[in-house]
Amino acid sequence: ERLTRAGAGEVERAAEAALRPKGLGDFIGQPQVREQLSLVLDAAAARGKAPDHVLLSGPPGLGKTTLAMIIAHEMRSQIRITSGPAVQHAGDLAAILSSLEEGEVLFIDEIHRMARAAEEMLYVAMEDFRVDVIVGKGPGATAIPLELPAFTLVGATTRSGLLPAPLRDRFGFTGHLDFYTVADLQTVLVRSARMLGMEASETGLQEIASRSRGTPRIANRLLRRVRDWAQVRGTGVVDLPAARSALEVYEVDERGLDRLDRAVLSTLCTRFAGGPVGLSTLAVSVAEEPETVEEVAEPFLVREGLISRTPRGRVATADGWAHLGLTPPDGTLG
Ligand code: ADP
């Protein structure tokens, strides 16, 4: 099981859906984004208007989909969910837009992966609540304008810098989600354990929280793996010994690095002498997509201070070498 991937199977999705907070008040951590969003929502409600379009950026598993659903919930409206990769033709988007109802939320996950032609259609839809349906081909083609009901677009992206400026500028508000503190993750886990009817100790949950890469999705996933261990090999209680043993089985180290994180770090150190090395070279060496390395592994390794980005490429830090128990070759650390 890949612990870091956003894409997940059926069982995984069902488990996630069960634990999603419904209202803004249940959303743990991220105080800034929560406050900003509640202002946007309350002000729109007071004016009796659909709120401005919202862009949410941050690594996978930090709560972007959850917030989109919360926005719809707080607006007492419905949500339509799609993703950039699913919108490959302008026609796909036109079909979705033209079926929206007044005040609905349209959530586009991975909005940076949308096809170019659809992007331009989206600009007009966001600004003027209109789509131009093109009828015919070549010089005889005509654009027939179609009015849309007012809707709120919520876009999610792993990094807002991936979006073309004209699209970014059409969002009234951008919320940046950052990795969670251990204390916030522990609160997430206490809530999850309670909802799932698990018996858990404080130190057990704290151990899971501190090894969850600052990510609620991973925390909830590890919680279920630790429960498995507790039921099959332990006392049935999610406690510290169960957490330590289960996390060893699933190759999550004391600092929360998973197999991909460690592969990236150790390849950087051992094959490339600590760097600098370009992202695509690094990705090929660990047999992963460059996007996965850049959007999933790298942000966490950078946040932990184990690697750094330089204009010439990725470099292992002294802390990165130390984490692997290795000594850097002389003169590579500047
Ligand atoms: P993203 O869309 O950013 O990849 P999700 O919104 O799908 O992340 O969140 C993944 C899981 O983590 C959800 O099932 C949800 O239960 C949990 N989660 C995320 N953020 C929070 C939070 N702030 N409080 C509680 N649970 C959260």
Boltz pocket constraint, residues with backbone or C-beta under 6 A from the ligand:
constraints:
  - pocket:
      binder: B
      contacts: [[A, 6], [A, 15], [A, 16], [A, 17], [A, 19], [A, 20], [A, 21], [A, 26], [A, 27], [A, 28], [A, 29], [A, 58], [A, 59], [A, 60], [A, 61], [A, 62], [A, 63], [A, 64], [A, 65], [A, 66], [A, 67], [A, 156], [A, 188], [A, 216], [A, 217], [A, 220]]
      max_distance: 6.0
